[in-house]
């Protein structure tokens, strides 16, 4: 009697080093979030009044963009994970299409944030304006840099799929990049309501 062998998926997905980075990033942002919450509690009126200057609509749009981009990245990873020797070229092509959509989402997010920053800085607001804007600028600029880096990582993965660089049973590279991108998405899902909405 023959037995089918099921390969156990590696956990966590991707390279172990990226998870060390992700955990450090989570701790860093968590400390900033706690600092924001504590400072807000000490001066709720100031934070609520200052919050009126930020654009909630662009925040909602960027939330939708990042969630959508994560979906595209998941589809790209699935294309590589389900690859067979016969479908190597087709799977890489499919993954490249999903990654391109995700990259475009990343660019859209960055463009909207640049517009938002231009508006805020154009009003003469800076880090020393008050505590709300100190945290707002630190958190959003820090996250902006993470999206910029994440988009760059997606571009590198995309280039590899264009030369059919991923082989059957070789999804570690794309999973590593995907894990980082999902972290960026998750951080924004916490950051957006905390800084833009909660009053």
C-alpha positions as CSV (number, residue, x, y, z in Angstrom):
1,X,0.0,0.0,0.0
2,X,1.5,3.3,-1.0
3,X,1.2,6.3,1.2
4,X,1.0,9.9,0.0
5,X,3.5,12.2,1.5
6,X,2.4,15.7,2.5
7,X,5.2,18.2,2.9
8,X,4.8,20.4,6.0
9,X,4.7,24.1,5.2
10,X,7.5,25.9,7.0
11,X,6.4,28.1,9.8
12,X,6.8,31.0,10.0
13,X,6.9,31.5,6.2
14,X,9.9,33.0,4.5
15,X,13.3,33.6,6.0
16,X,13.8,33.5,9.8
17,X,15.8,36.8,9.7
18,X,12.8,38.7,8.3
19,X,10.7,37.6,11.3
20,X,13.4,38.9,13.7
21,X,13.1,42.3,11.9
22,X,9.3,42.1,12.0
23,X,9.2,41.5,15.7
24,X,11.6,44.3,16.4
25,X,9.4,46.6,14.2
26,X,6.3,45.6,16.1
27,X,7.9,46.3,19.4
28,X,9.1,49.7,18.1
29,X,5.7,50.7,16.8
30,X,4.0,49.3,19.9
31,X,6.1,51.6,22.1
32,X,5.2,54.6,19.9
33,X,1.5,53.7,20.0
34,X,1.6,53.4,23.8
35,X,3.4,56.8,24.0
36,X,0.7,58.3,21.8
37,X,-2.2,56.8,23.8
38,X,-0.6,58.0,27.1
39,X,0.0,61.5,25.8
40,X,-3.5,61.7,24.4
41,X,-5.0,60.7,27.7
42,X,-3.2,63.6,29.4
43,X,-4.6,66.2,26.9
44,X,-7.6,64.8,25.1
45,X,-8.9,68.2,24.0
46,X,-5.6,69.2,22.3
47,X,-5.4,65.9,20.5
48,X,-9.0,66.0,19.3
49,X,-8.6,69.6,18.1
50,X,-5.4,68.9,16.3
51,X,-6.9,65.7,14.7
52,X,-9.2,68.0,12.7
53,X,-6.3,69.1,10.6
54,X,-5.6,65.6,9.2
55,X,-7.4,64.2,6.2
56,X,-9.4,61.2,7.2
57,X,-10.6,60.6,3.7
58,X,-7.1,60.0,2.4
59,X,-6.5,57.8,5.4
60,X,-9.5,55.6,4.5
61,X,-8.4,55.4,0.9
62,X,-4.9,54.4,1.9
63,X,-6.3,51.7,4.2
64,X,-8.3,50.3,1.3
65,X,-5.3,50.5,-0.9
66,X,-3.0,48.6,1.5
67,X,-5.6,45.9,2.3
68,X,-6.1,45.4,-1.5
69,X,-2.3,45.2,-2.1
70,X,-2.0,42.5,0.6
71,X,-4.6,40.5,-1.3
72,X,-2.6,40.8,-4.5
73,X,0.6,39.7,-2.7
74,X,-1.3,36.7,-1.3
75,X,-2.4,35.7,-4.8
76,X,1.2,36.1,-6.1
77,X,2.5,33.8,-3.3
78,X,-0.2,31.3,-4.1
79,X,0.9,31.3,-7.8
80,X,4.4,30.3,-6.8
81,X,3.4,27.9,-4.1
82,X,1.2,25.8,-6.4
83,X,3.8,25.8,-9.2
84,X,4.7,22.5,-10.8
85,X,7.6,21.8,-13.1
86,X,5.3,22.0,-16.1
87,X,3.8,25.4,-15.0
88,X,7.0,27.2,-13.9
89,X,6.8,29.8,-16.7
90,X,3.0,30.3,-16.3
91,X,3.2,30.5,-12.5
92,X,5.9,33.1,-12.6
93,X,4.0,35.2,-15.2
94,X,0.8,35.0,-13.0
95,X,2.7,36.0,-9.9
96,X,4.3,38.9,-11.7
97,X,0.9,40.3,-12.7
98,X,-0.3,40.1,-9.1
99,X,2.9,41.7,-7.8
100,X,2.6,44.5,-10.4
101,X,-0.9,45.3,-9.0
102,X,0.5,45.3,-5.5
103,X,3.4,47.6,-6.5
104,X,1.0,50.1,-8.1
105,X,-1.0,50.1,-4.8
106,X,2.2,50.9,-2.9
107,X,3.0,53.8,-5.3
108,X,-0.6,55.1,-4.9
109,X,-0.3,54.9,-1.1
110,X,3.0,56.9,-1.2
111,X,1.6,59.5,-3.6
112,X,-1.4,60.1,-1.4
113,X,0.8,60.4,1.7
114,X,3.1,62.9,0.0
115,X,0.0,65.0,-0.9
116,X,-1.1,64.8,2.8
117,X,2.4,65.7,4.1
118,X,2.5,68.6,1.7
119,X,-0.8,69.9,3.1
120,X,0.3,69.5,6.7
121,X,3.7,71.0,6.3
122,X,2.2,73.8,4.1
123,X,0.1,74.8,7.1
124,X,3.3,75.4,9.0
125,X,2.9,72.3,11.2
126,X,6.0,70.5,12.3
127,X,7.3,68.2,15.1
128,X,7.3,70.9,17.7
129,X,3.8,72.3,17.0
130,X,2.3,70.1,19.7
131,X,2.4,66.6,21.0
132,X,-0.3,65.3,18.7
133,X,1.6,66.5,15.6
134,X,4.9,65.2,17.0
135,X,3.4,61.7,17.2
136,X,1.5,62.1,13.9
137,X,4.6,63.1,11.9
138,X,6.8,60.5,13.6
139,X,4.4,57.6,13.1
140,X,3.3,58.4,9.6
141,X,6.7,59.3,8.2
142,X,8.2,56.2,9.8
143,X,5.4,54.1,8.3
144,X,5.9,55.9,5.0
145,X,9.5,54.8,4.9
146,X,8.4,51.2,5.6
147,X,6.0,51.3,2.7
148,X,8.8,52.7,0.5
149,X,11.1,49.9,1.5
150,X,8.3,47.3,1.1
151,X,7.6,48.6,-2.4
152,X,11.2,48.2,-3.3
153,X,11.2,44.6,-2.0
154,X,8.2,43.9,-4.1
155,X,9.9,45.3,-7.2
156,X,12.9,43.0,-6.6
157,X,10.6,40.0,-6.3
158,X,8.7,41.1,-9.4
159,X,11.9,41.3,-11.4
160,X,12.7,37.7,-10.4
161,X,9.3,36.5,-11.6
162,X,9.9,38.3,-15.0
163,X,12.9,36.0,-15.6
164,X,11.0,32.9,-14.3
165,X,13.4,32.8,-11.4
166,X,11.1,31.0,-9.0
167,X,11.3,27.2,-9.2
168,X,8.9,24.5,-8.0
169,X,9.1,24.2,-4.2
170,X,11.0,27.5,-4.0
171,X,8.7,30.1,-2.5
172,X,10.9,31.2,0.4
173,X,12.0,34.4,-1.3
174,X,8.6,35.6,-2.2
175,X,7.2,34.6,1.2
176,X,9.9,36.6,2.9
177,X,8.9,39.8,1.0
178,X,5.2,39.1,1.4
179,X,5.7,38.7,5.2
180,X,7.3,42.2,5.4
181,X,4.5,43.7,3.2
182,X,1.8,42.2,5.4
183,X,3.6,43.7,8.5
184,X,3.4,47.1,6.8
185,X,-0.3,46.6,6.1
186,X,-1.0,45.5,9.7
187,X,0.8,48.4,11.2
188,X,-1.3,50.9,9.2
189,X,-4.5,49.1,10.2
190,X,-3.6,50.0,13.8
191,X,-2.0,53.4,13.1
192,X,-4.9,54.8,11.0
193,X,-7.8,54.5,13.6
194,X,-5.5,55.4,16.5
195,X,-4.1,58.7,15.0
196,X,-6.9,59.7,12.5
197,X,-10.2,58.5,14.0
198,X,-10.3,57.7,17.7
199,X,-11.5,60.8,19.7
